[in-house]
Amino acid sequence: MEKRLNTRLVSSRMLEKGFSQQDLADKIGVSKAAISKWLKPSSFPKPSYLLKLGKLLSIKHGDLVINDAGLIQQVAFRKSGNYKIKEEHIEQFQFVARLLKRLVPQLPFDQFSDPSILSKPEVNYKYIQNVVRNTRGDIAEENGEIKYTSLINLFNNLKAILIPVLWDKKSRKHGTHIHLSESKTTWIFLNIDSSIFDFKFWMAHELGHAKAPQLTGDEGEDFADRFAGALLFPEEMAKSTYEKLIGLENVWDRVNSVVEIAKEIMISPLTIYYQLKFYCEEYDLASLDLEHDKSIFKATADLNKQYKNVSENIFNTDNPSVEDYLSFSENEFGSVFFHALKGLLTNEGDVSPKFISNVLDIPLADAYEIMRELIKDERPSESTTK
């Protein structure tokens, strides 16, 4: 949804509290011109400024912002654990979506046809297995593995723009996706500082969102989780693994067997565990008891400690150069994001490093380096300026 400021209420509270536009500007930390634009309204405050404005004027978020239908059909923000999306996160998504909208004309996509999405997606075991069977098609390797490079083409077919980001593994933030209904584009931020065994799951999770953008909230998250797990470890693999494990009496023997399979096809043992669990529930089979004494969780944690994360494997360093990062994003990850960003920088002169910082959720200094790298070929050489 497009959002705008409730200017009538803001103006009323300013009068009540005796605040001028300059007073608000000084207290919030912006220019008077910015306040003027908010009140017209010709622009919308970024989330941190919106929070300050609400506190200064004693206005709740729900009263401060007016929703207009149209811009975003769905957003999702994924973290490890039982993380809850708060109102300020939703506001941040809306803010980023407005910035992404400027990039749409720069995308090298077919503008005359719509992406092929699922017509009636369901959070149902049989339905999802049928969907992933069709989706896996010819992309699965002989051992059943799906490589992350194979997933990229599936995203492109859905007008999904992949954006690899370095959000630090300590943040435990895996990704964000924003669907712009007007352009029917999905923008997917994937943290390449993630565990190498989790990364394909989060890619497949976001692919699930892209294939079923009409599912929102918990239903959308459940579908994306189920889709991701089934795509990477479908029923056929769950069946053969179950038949092997059920013959092992010791729980740790079963867990160790799962870990070996995980290492072979480069997915988390937990992805395999949950697909085995869903398979057992669907066919009313005896449990493999892999959670006994938290065995599967301990084994997964131990496995992750033995391997570098995705970005360290790609760049052989935890601090890659901007040039290497952009090269990987475009040439190996298949991302058109920086191509579009470069087009915007070339065609519109008012794009600043702050724009890049806000879109990618990175420090301003890093955004400046990215901008400088993108436009270096566009700057006139010293010889031509003399």
JOVEN-V673010 format. One record per residue. RES is the residue in three letters. SS is DSSP state (~ for helix, > for strand, _ for the rest). PSI is psi in degrees with one decimal (NA if undefined). OMEGA is omega in degrees with one decimal (999 if undefined). Layout:
BEGIN
RES/SS/PSI/OMEGA, RES/SS/PSI/OMEGA
END
This chain:
BEGIN
MET/_/141.1/173.3, GLU/>/138.3/-178.4, LYS/>/146.3/176.1, ARG/>/160.1/-177.7, LEU/>/140.9/175.0, ASN/_/80.2/-171.2, THR/~/-32.7/180.0, ARG/~/-45.6/-179.9, LEU/~/-40.3/179.4, VAL/~/-46.8/-179.8, SER/~/-39.6/179.7, SER/~/-44.1/-180.0, ARG/~/-32.2/176.1, MET/~/-40.9/178.1, LEU/~/-43.6/-179.1, GLU/~/-41.4/-175.0, LYS/~/-2.7/178.6, GLY/_/29.7/-179.3, PHE/_/131.8/170.4, SER/_/172.4/176.5, GLN/~/-36.5/179.4, GLN/~/-36.1/177.0, ASP/~/-46.9/179.7, LEU/~/-43.3/-179.2, ALA/~/-44.3/-178.7, ASP/~/-41.4/-176.2, LYS/~/-33.1/-178.4, ILE/~/-28.8/179.9, GLY/_/33.9/177.0, VAL/_/179.1/178.2, SER/_/160.4/175.2, LYS/~/-34.2/178.8, ALA/~/-35.5/179.0, ALA/~/-43.3/177.6, ILE/~/-41.6/179.6, SER/~/-41.9/179.2, LYS/~/-37.2/178.8, TRP/~/-38.6/-174.5, LEU/~/-12.9/-177.5, LYS/~/-45.0/-8.1, PRO/_/121.8/176.4, SER/_/-6.7/173.9, SER/_/167.5/-176.5, PHE/_/134.2/-178.2, PRO/_/144.4/175.3, LYS/_/160.4/-171.8, PRO/~/-43.6/-177.5, SER/~/-37.1/177.9, TYR/~/-36.3/179.1, LEU/~/-39.5/179.2, LEU/~/-44.2/178.8, LYS/~/-40.9/179.9, LEU/~/-44.4/179.1, GLY/~/-41.3/-179.6, LYS/~/-41.7/-179.5, LEU/~/-38.4/-175.8, LEU/~/4.3/179.6, SER/_/48.4/179.6, ILE/_/127.7/177.2, LYS/_/153.0/-178.0, HIS/~/-42.7/-177.5, GLY/~/-24.9/177.8, ASP/~/-24.3/-176.0, LEU/~/-29.9/-174.7, VAL/>/136.5/176.2, ILE/>/130.6/180.0, ASN/>/131.5/170.8, ASP/>/139.4/-178.7, ALA/_/146.5/166.3, GLY/_/-41.9/-166.5, LEU/_/-60.4/-172.4, ILE/>/128.3/175.6, GLN/>/-35.9/-176.5, GLN/>/141.0/171.1, VAL/>/153.7/175.0, ALA/>/146.0/-176.0, PHE/>/119.2/-171.3, ARG/>/133.2/173.8, LYS/>/166.6/175.6, SER/_/153.4/173.9, GLY/_/-167.9/-177.5, ASN/_/67.5/-176.2, TYR/_/133.4/-179.2, LYS/_/134.1/176.9, ILE/_/125.3/-178.6, LYS/_/167.4/-177.8, GLU/~/-39.2/-179.0, GLU/~/-28.5/176.4, HIS/~/-42.6/177.5, ILE/~/-42.8/179.1, GLU/~/-38.8/177.8, GLN/~/-41.2/178.2, PHE/~/-44.0/-178.5, GLN/~/-40.2/179.2, PHE/~/-47.8/179.4, VAL/~/-37.6/-179.9, ALA/~/-39.2/178.2, ARG/~/-33.9/177.1, LEU/~/-42.3/-178.7, LEU/~/-30.3/-179.1, LYS/~/-31.0/-179.8, ARG/_/-22.7/-176.3, LEU/_/-17.0/-174.6, VAL/~/-46.0/-179.0, PRO/~/-16.9/-178.5, GLN/~/-3.9/-175.6, LEU/_/139.1/-179.8, PRO/_/47.9/-176.5, PHE/_/156.2/171.3, ASP/_/118.5/-177.6, GLN/_/1.3/-172.8, PHE/_/-5.4/179.4, SER/_/155.8/-178.7, ASP/_/150.3/176.8, PRO/_/152.0/-180.0, SER/_/111.3/178.8, ILE/_/170.0/179.3, LEU/_/134.9/-175.9, SER/_/-42.7/-178.3, LYS/_/72.2/-177.1, PRO/_/143.5/-179.5, GLU/_/146.6/173.1, VAL/_/76.0/-172.9, ASN/_/132.1/-173.5, TYR/~/-54.1/-176.3, LYS/~/-42.1/-180.0, TYR/~/-48.6/-177.6, ILE/~/-38.9/177.7, GLN/~/-38.6/177.5, ASN/~/-39.0/179.6, VAL/~/-46.9/-176.8, VAL/~/-29.6/177.3, ARG/~/-41.1/178.3, ASN/~/-38.4/-177.0, THR/~/-39.2/-178.7, ARG/~/-37.5/174.3, GLY/_/-119.7/-178.0, ASP/_/8.9/-173.9, ILE/_/-16.3/-178.6, ALA/_/139.3/176.0, GLU/_/173.3/-178.0, GLU/_/-34.1/-179.7, ASN/_/4.8/178.2, GLY/_/-9.6/-177.9, GLU/_/145.2/169.3, ILE/_/120.2/-179.8, LYS/_/152.6/-176.9, TYR/~/-28.6/178.3, THR/~/-28.7/178.4, SER/~/-27.7/179.1, LEU/~/-27.2/-174.8, ILE/~/-42.5/179.6, ASN/~/-33.6/178.5, LEU/~/-37.6/176.9, PHE/~/-43.3/-178.3, ASN/~/-37.0/179.8, ASN/~/-18.1/-178.6, LEU/_/14.8/-176.3, LYS/_/41.1/179.0, ALA/>/124.8/-178.0, ILE/>/112.4/178.8, LEU/>/133.7/-179.5, ILE/>/99.1/177.2, PRO/>/130.7/-178.7, VAL/>/154.4/178.2, LEU/_/88.8/-174.9, TRP/_/6.7/178.8, ASP/_/127.1/-178.4, LYS/~/-22.8/179.9, LYS/~/-22.5/-179.2, SER/~/-21.5/-178.3, ARG/_/20.3/178.6, LYS/>/120.3/-173.8, HIS/>/-40.1/-177.4, GLY/>/168.3/176.7, THR/>/143.4/169.8, HIS/>/142.1/179.7, ILE/>/124.9/179.0, HIS/>/119.8/176.5, LEU/>/107.6/-172.9, SER/_/-31.3/-177.3, GLU/_/-44.2/-179.3, SER/_/-4.1/-178.4, LYS/_/41.7/177.3, THR/>/145.2/176.6, THR/>/128.7/-177.5, TRP/>/120.3/-171.7, ILE/>/115.7/176.6, PHE/>/123.2/-179.1, LEU/>/126.6/-178.4, ASN/>/109.5/-179.6, ILE/_/8.7/168.7, ASP/_/14.5/-178.8, SER/_/165.1/174.4, SER/_/140.1/-179.0, ILE/_/-24.4/-179.8, PHE/_/-17.4/179.6, ASP/_/-21.3/-167.3, PHE/~/-45.6/-178.8, LYS/~/-30.2/176.5, PHE/~/-44.1/-178.6, TRP/~/-32.3/172.7, MET/~/-48.3/-178.7, ALA/~/-33.9/176.4, HIS/~/-47.2/-179.7, GLU/~/-31.2/174.8, LEU/~/-38.9/176.4, GLY/~/-42.3/176.5, HIS/~/-42.8/-177.7, ALA/~/-33.2/179.5, LYS/~/-20.6/-178.5, ALA/_/61.6/-176.3, PRO/_/-16.3/-179.4, GLN/_/-14.2/177.1, LEU/_/125.8/-176.9, THR/_/172.5/175.7, GLY/~/-146.0/-177.5, ASP/~/-35.2/180.0, GLU/~/-41.0/178.1, GLY/~/-40.7/179.3, GLU/~/-41.4/178.7, ASP/~/-43.9/179.9, PHE/~/-46.0/-177.9, ALA/~/-40.7/177.9, ASP/~/-47.3/-178.3, ARG/~/-40.9/179.5, PHE/~/-46.2/-177.9, ALA/~/-49.0/-179.3, GLY/~/-42.7/-178.6, ALA/~/-34.8/179.3, LEU/~/-40.9/-176.7, LEU/~/-25.6/-178.6, PHE/_/78.6/-173.9, PRO/_/176.9/-174.7, GLU/~/-38.6/-178.2, GLU/~/-41.4/179.0, MET/~/-37.2/177.5, ALA/~/-40.5/-179.1, LYS/~/-49.8/-177.7, SER/~/-35.2/178.6, THR/~/-41.5/179.0, TYR/~/-44.8/-178.4, GLU/~/-31.1/177.2, LYS/~/-45.3/-174.1, LEU/~/-32.9/-175.6, ILE/_/-19.9/178.2, GLY/_/-5.9/178.4, LEU/_/127.9/-175.0, GLU/_/-34.3/-176.7, ASN/_/130.4/-178.4, VAL/~/-41.2/-178.5, TRP/~/-29.6/174.3, ASP/~/-40.0/178.2, ARG/~/-46.0/-178.8, VAL/~/-44.8/-179.8, ASN/~/-33.9/177.3, SER/~/-40.8/177.1, VAL/~/-41.9/-179.8, VAL/~/-40.5/179.9, GLU/~/-39.4/177.1, ILE/~/-42.1/-180.0, ALA/~/-41.8/-179.6, LYS/~/-34.3/-178.6, GLU/~/-40.8/-176.4, ILE/~/7.4/173.0, MET/_/54.0/169.8, ILE/_/166.2/-177.6, SER/_/142.4/172.3, PRO/~/-29.0/179.0, LEU/~/-33.8/176.0, THR/~/-43.8/178.4, ILE/~/-44.3/-179.3, TYR/~/-48.3/-177.1, TYR/~/-34.0/177.2, GLN/~/-34.1/174.0, LEU/~/-39.7/179.5, LYS/~/-45.7/179.7, PHE/~/-37.6/178.7, TYR/~/-44.4/178.9, CYS/~/-41.7/-179.4, GLU/~/-39.9/-177.6, GLU/~/-37.9/-175.9, TYR/~/13.2/176.0, ASP/_/51.9/-179.2, LEU/_/161.4/179.1, ALA/_/139.6/-179.8, SER/_/147.6/175.8, LEU/_/-8.2/173.9, ASP/_/36.0/-176.9, LEU/_/-13.4/179.1, GLU/_/-5.0/-177.9, HIS/~/125.4/-178.9, ASP/~/28.4/179.1, LYS/~/31.4/-173.6, SER/~/-50.4/-175.3, ILE/~/-33.1/180.0, PHE/~/-40.3/177.4, LYS/~/-43.4/-178.4, ALA/~/-37.9/179.4, THR/~/-44.0/178.8, ALA/~/-41.7/179.7, ASP/~/-39.8/-179.7, LEU/~/-44.2/-179.2, ASN/~/-33.0/-179.2, LYS/~/-21.4/-175.5, GLN/_/-10.4/-173.7, TYR/_/148.9/172.8, LYS/_/157.6/177.0, ASN/_/179.2/-172.6, VAL/~/-50.7/-175.8, SER/~/-37.1/178.9, GLU/~/-35.0/176.2, ASN/~/-36.5/-178.6, ILE/~/-48.5/-170.8, PHE/~/-8.3/-176.3, ASN/_/27.6/176.8, THR/_/157.5/176.4, ASP/_/8.1/179.2, ASN/_/71.1/-176.9, PRO/_/155.7/176.3, SER/_/157.3/177.6, VAL/~/-40.0/179.4, GLU/~/-45.2/179.2, ASP/~/-40.4/-179.9, TYR/~/-46.4/-179.4, LEU/~/-37.0/178.9, SER/~/-45.0/177.7, PHE/~/-45.2/-176.8, SER/~/-43.2/-175.9, GLU/~/-47.8/-170.3, ASN/~/-33.3/-176.9, GLU/~/-32.6/-178.4, PHE/_/-10.7/175.9, GLY/_/22.8/-177.4, SER/_/134.5/175.8, VAL/_/4.1/-175.0, PHE/~/-50.3/-175.9, PHE/~/-24.9/171.4, HIS/~/-44.9/179.0, ALA/~/-39.9/179.6, LEU/~/-40.9/177.6, LYS/~/-39.6/177.4, GLY/~/-40.7/178.5, LEU/~/-43.0/179.0, LEU/~/-37.0/-178.1, THR/~/-40.4/-173.0, ASN/~/-22.2/-179.1, GLU/_/126.2/-173.4, GLY/_/-2.9/-174.6, ASP/_/17.5/179.5, VAL/_/126.4/-175.6, SER/_/167.1/174.1, PRO/~/-28.6/179.4, LYS/~/-35.9/176.5, PHE/~/-48.3/-179.4, ILE/~/-41.3/178.8, SER/~/-43.9/-178.6, ASN/~/-39.9/-178.9, VAL/~/-46.1/-174.8, LEU/~/-7.0/-178.5, ASP/_/53.0/-179.0, ILE/_/162.4/178.3, PRO/_/150.4/-178.2, LEU/~/-36.5/179.9, ALA/~/-40.2/177.9, ASP/~/-39.0/178.5, ALA/~/-39.0/178.7, TYR/~/-42.2/180.0, GLU/~/-39.6/178.1, ILE/~/-44.7/179.9, MET/~/-43.6/-179.4, ARG/~/-40.0/179.8, GLU/~/-39.5/-177.4, LEU/~/-34.2/-174.8, ILE/~/5.0/-175.0, LYS/_/-32.8/179.8, ASP/_/-14.0/-178.2, GLU/_/-18.0/-178.4, ARG/_/138.2/178.6, PRO/_/141.8/179.2, SER/_/165.3/-176.7, GLU/~/-36.4/-176.6, SER/~/-31.8/-177.3, THR/~/-11.6/-178.4, THR/~/-6.5/180.0, LYS/_/NA/999
END
